[in-house]
Structure formats: structure tokens, C-alpha cells
Amino acid sequence: MISDVAAWLFALFVVGPLQAEMRERFDGANAPVEQIQQSQQCIASHGPRLLQRASEEPGWAVATAVGVAVGWTSPVQLLDGRDPNCSTLVRLFQNEADEEGEA
């Protein structure tokens, strides 16, 4: 029961916002279709793994969801940058974070 609630909170505060932010950033960046497809594949492959971990480790799930919700943690840090499908998404988020830091 607790693990289901933790996984639900994780999906609500981490996976859902990550998908929404990904769509928003790609819409604004006029990214090539290939990059969008790779990023969607990244979320499709890593999302279920993260949700499984969230259900197995409720403490981690709640702490991570809170960290993402308040801005302590970027959801992109949860993705594997070595995965070719995720590298584009990770670079996009890091480039925008770097630009925001310079502003």
C-alpha cells in the first residue's frame, strides 16, 4: 500500500512533469523529429524503471518527488546520460540550465 502511494507520488511529481517539460522545451526549440523521438524513447524506457524503483523504495520515491517538486533536484538527473536515447534530452536540459544560470 505505501509503495503504491509512493510510486503514485513519484509519477505525479517526477515523471509527469518531466514529460510535460520535455514537450514544452522541444516545442520552443523547433527540434528535429529524430531528437524528439529519441527523447520519447528515453522516457518510455526509463519511466517504468523509475516507477518500479519508486514502488520498491518508497523512501527514495518520496524524497526524490519532494526534491523535484521544490527544485532541489532536476528530474533529468534521474536519466542515464549514457543511453543514446537520453543523451539528447539530458543535453537539452543542461544547456537551458546553463543559459538560465548566465542570465
C-alpha positions in Angstrom: 0.0 0.0 0.0 2.7 2.5 1.0 4.8 1.5 -2.0 1.8 2.2 -4.3 1.3 5.6 -2.9 5.0 6.4 -3.2 5.0 5.3 -6.8 1.9 7.4 -7.5 3.5 10.5 -5.9 6.7 9.8 -7.9 4.7 9.6 -11.1 2.7 12.7 -10.3 5.7 14.9 -9.2 8.5 13.5 -11.3 7.6 11.5 -14.4 4.6 13.6 -15.4 6.3 17.0 -15.1 9.4 15.6 -16.9 7.2 14.6 -19.9 5.4 17.9 -19.9 8.7 19.9 -19.7 10.2 17.8 -22.4 7.3 18.6 -24.8 7.5 22.3 -23.9 11.2 22.6 -24.5 11.1 20.8 -27.7 8.2 22.9 -29.0 10.1 26.0 -28.2 13.4 24.7 -29.7 12.0 23.6 -33.0 14.0 20.4 -32.5 14.4 17.8 -35.3 11.9 14.9 -35.2 14.7 12.4 -34.5 15.7 14.2 -31.3 12.0 14.2 -30.2 11.6 10.5 -30.9 14.8 9.6 -29.1 13.7 11.6 -26.0 10.3 9.9 -26.1 12.0 6.6 -26.2 14.2 7.6 -23.3 11.1 8.4 -21.2 9.4 5.2 -22.4 12.3 3.1 -21.3 13.4 4.8 -18.1 10.0 5.8 -16.8 8.9 2.3 -16.0 12.3 1.5 -14.3 12.0 4.6 -12.2 8.4 3.7 -11.2 9.5 0.2 -10.3 12.2 1.6 -8.1 9.7 4.0 -6.6 7.4 1.2 -5.6 10.3 -0.9 -4.2 11.9 2.0 -2.3 9.1 4.3 -1.0 11.6 6.5 1.0 13.6 7.2 -2.1 10.5 7.9 -4.1 9.1 10.4 -1.6 12.4 12.1 -1.1 13.0 12.4 -4.9 9.5 13.6 -5.6 9.8 16.3 -2.9 13.3 17.3 -4.2 12.0 17.6 -7.8 8.8 19.5 -6.6 10.8 22.1 -4.7 13.6 22.4 -7.3 16.4 20.7 -5.3 16.7 18.0 -7.9 16.3 18.1 -11.7 14.3 15.1 -13.0 16.9 14.8 -15.7 19.4 13.7 -13.1 17.4 10.5 -12.9 18.0 9.6 -16.5 21.0 7.8 -17.8 23.0 10.2 -20.0 25.0 7.3 -21.4 21.8 6.0 -23.1 21.9 7.4 -26.6 18.1 8.0 -26.5 18.5 10.0 -23.3 21.7 12.0 -24.2 19.8 14.5 -26.3 17.2 15.1 -23.6 19.9 15.5 -20.9 21.9 17.9 -23.1 18.8 20.0 -23.8 18.0 20.4 -20.1 21.7 21.1 -19.2 22.0 23.7 -22.0 18.9 25.5 -20.8 20.0 25.3 -17.2 23.4 26.8 -18.2 21.6 29.6 -20.1 19.4 30.4 -17.1 22.5 30.5 -14.8 24.1 33.1 -17.1 21.1 35.3 -17.2 
